[in-house]
Amino acid sequence: MISNLIFSSNNFKKYTWFEVKCEKASEKLNRKESYHIDNEKINILNHIDSDNKWESRNNIILPLVSPSLEELMDRYEKDKTSLGIIKPQLIDFVVDDKPTEDEKDMIRYTQKTLYNEEIKPVDKIPFIFRYSFKCNANNCKGHKIMCEDWELLESWRKFRVKYGLDQAKQKIRERFFNYMKTRDLYFYMGMYSRYPTWLIIGLYYPPKRQIKPLTDF
């Protein structure tokens, strides 16, 4: 299942199932989940909408949740696992205009097709979006992780044009911090391709599940 992809002139929607022929990619980090896709062998199977179907998504996504980012780090050391999903305890969300040198290298300025072909460059975003959070693990000391969620980046571009810089920062915080605290938020985690640094590559935020009260007998 692929979350955010661009395929030629047609768009894949989020949470589209498809079959594809692929082969293991040869790369420096030897990430376990890194594959090259055969662009002649793609068969779209199904799409899971969110409207009234969050439970269908939950049945697929939630069993994959890892206890913590620390566990994912351990798994990378053991078998080169480079993808995972965790449940964060949100602390803060920051729009930072002073990225580190490493983060500058990780900012995505162009989009690519499913076949790794560059398409029209998107507007550069000279900011880093970071979440501060703790994992549900006793040994977690807290994390400040760069977020490259596609929806977040596209929202920023729209807010920047519509509201201007200062108000866009406020709007993006309202959407991706205040609003996310009202949802059952999870982070898709992925490792950067050039060196072993974990990034938040996507957000999964179904409604919080209601706990039914016990019925009096």
C-alpha positions in Angstrom: 0.0 0.0 0.0 1.4 3.4 -1.0 0.4 6.6 0.7 1.4 9.5 -1.6 2.4 8.9 -5.2 2.3 10.7 -8.5 1.9 8.5 -11.5 2.4 10.3 -14.9 -0.7 12.4 -15.5 -2.9 10.4 -13.2 -2.8 10.7 -9.4 -2.9 7.9 -7.0 -5.0 8.7 -4.0 -3.9 8.1 -0.5 -4.4 4.5 0.6 -4.5 2.9 -2.8 -3.7 -0.8 -3.0 -1.9 -2.0 -6.0 0.3 -4.9 -7.3 3.6 -4.1 -8.8 6.7 -5.9 -10.0 9.8 -4.6 -8.2 13.4 -5.4 -7.4 15.6 -4.7 -4.4 17.4 -1.3 -4.7 21.1 -1.2 -4.3 22.0 1.7 -2.0 24.5 2.8 0.6 22.2 2.2 3.6 20.7 -1.0 2.3 17.3 -0.1 3.7 15.1 -3.2 3.9 12.1 -1.6 2.3 13.9 0.2 -0.6 12.8 -1.2 -4.0 12.8 -0.1 -7.6 9.4 -0.4 -9.3 8.8 -1.7 -12.8 6.6 1.0 -14.4 5.2 -1.5 -16.9 3.8 -3.8 -14.2 1.4 -1.8 -12.1 -2.1 -3.1 -11.3 -4.4 -0.9 -9.2 -6.6 -3.1 -7.0 -8.6 -0.9 -4.6 -8.9 2.4 -2.7 -9.9 2.8 0.9 -11.7 6.1 1.4 -11.8 7.7 4.8 -15.5 8.6 4.7 -17.2 6.1 7.0 -14.3 3.7 6.4 -11.7 4.8 9.0 -12.2 1.4 10.7 -11.2 -0.4 7.4 -8.0 1.7 7.4 -7.5 1.1 11.1 -7.7 -2.7 10.6 -4.7 -2.4 8.3 -2.6 0.3 9.9 -2.9 -0.1 13.6 -1.6 -3.7 13.9 1.6 -2.3 12.4 2.2 0.3 15.1 5.6 0.0 16.9 5.9 0.8 20.6 8.4 3.6 20.0 10.9 5.2 17.7 13.6 3.6 19.9 12.4 0.2 18.8 12.5 1.2 15.2 16.1 2.4 15.7 16.9 -1.0 17.2 15.3 -2.8 14.3 17.3 -0.8 11.8 20.5 -1.9 13.6 19.4 -5.5 13.5 17.9 -5.9 10.0 17.9 -2.4 8.3 14.2 -1.7 8.9 13.6 1.8 7.6 9.8 2.2 7.8 7.4 2.1 10.7 4.5 3.8 12.4 4.4 5.0 16.0 2.0 6.7 18.4 3.4 10.0 19.6 2.6 12.0 22.7 2.6 15.5 21.2 4.6 18.2 23.0 5.0 21.0 20.4 5.0 21.9 16.7 7.6 24.4 15.3 8.0 26.2 12.0 11.8 26.9 11.9 13.4 29.1 9.3 16.9 28.0 10.4 17.4 24.4 9.4 20.6 22.6 10.2 23.0 21.7 7.4 21.7 18.2 7.4 18.1 19.3 7.2 18.9 21.6 4.3 20.0 18.6 2.4 16.7 16.8 3.2 14.3 19.5 2.1 12.4 18.3 -1.0 12.3 21.0 -3.6 11.1 18.9 -6.5 8.4 16.2 -6.8 9.0 12.9 -8.7 6.8 10.5 -10.4 6.4 6.9 -9.3 9.1 6.1 -11.8 11.6 8.5 -10.1 11.2 11.0 -13.0 11.3 14.7 -12.0 8.3 16.8 -12.8 7.6 20.5 -12.5 9.5 21.9 -9.6 7.3 23.0 -6.7 7.8 26.2 -4.7 10.7 26.0 -2.4 9.8 26.0 1.3 12.7 27.6 3.2 11.3 26.3 6.5 11.5 23.1 8.5 8.4 21.7 10.2 9.3 19.8 13.4 7.2 17.9 15.9 8.4 17.5 19.5 7.0 14.4 21.1 7.7 11.5 23.4 7.1 7.8 22.6 5.1 5.4 24.7 8.2 3.9 26.1 9.9 4.2 29.5 13.3 4.8 27.9 12.1 7.7 25.6 13.8 11.0 26.4 11.8 12.9 23.8 12.4 13.7 20.1 12.4 16.7 17.8 11.8 15.3 14.3 11.5 17.0 10.9 8.1 16.3 9.2 7.8 15.9 5.5 4.2 15.0 5.3 2.9 15.8 1.8 -0.4 17.2 3.1 1.5 19.5 5.5 3.7 20.9 2.8 0.9 21.5 0.4 -1.2 23.2 3.1 1.7 25.5 3.8 2.0 26.5 0.1 -1.8 27.3 0.0 -1.8 29.1 3.4 1.3 31.2 2.4 -0.5 32.5 -0.7 -3.9 33.0 1.0 -2.9 34.5 4.4 0.7 35.8 4.1 3.7 34.6 6.1 2.8 35.3 9.7 -0.8 34.2 9.5 0.2 31.1 7.5 2.4 30.0 10.5 -0.6 30.4 12.8 -2.9 28.5 10.4 -0.5 25.7 9.9 0.0 25.3 13.7 -3.8 25.3 14.2 -4.2 22.5 11.6 -1.2 20.3 12.4 -0.9 20.8 16.1 -4.1 22.0 17.7 -6.4 19.9 15.4 -4.1 16.8 15.5 -4.4 16.8 19.3 -8.1 16.2 18.9 -7.4 13.1 16.6 -5.9 9.7 17.2 -2.6 10.7 15.7 0.2 8.4 14.5 3.4 9.2 12.7 4.6 7.3 9.7 8.4 7.1 10.1 11.0 6.7 7.4 14.7 6.8 7.1 16.4 9.4 4.9 18.1 7.7 1.9 21.6 9.2 2.3 22.3 8.6 6.0 20.5 7.0 8.9 18.3 9.8 10.1 14.6 9.2 10.9 11.9 11.6 9.5 8.2 11.9 9.9 7.1 11.1 6.4 3.3 11.0 6.9 0.5 11.5 9.4 -2.3 9.1 10.1 -5.1 10.7 12.1 -8.4 8.9 12.4 -11.0 10.1 14.8 -10.6 9.2 18.4 -12.6 6.1 19.1 -15.5 6.6 21.5 -15.6 4.4 24.6 -19.1 3.3 25.1 -20.3 3.6 28.7 -21.2 0.4 30.6 -24.9 -0.3 30.6 -26.5 -0.4 34.0 -28.4 -3.7 34.6 
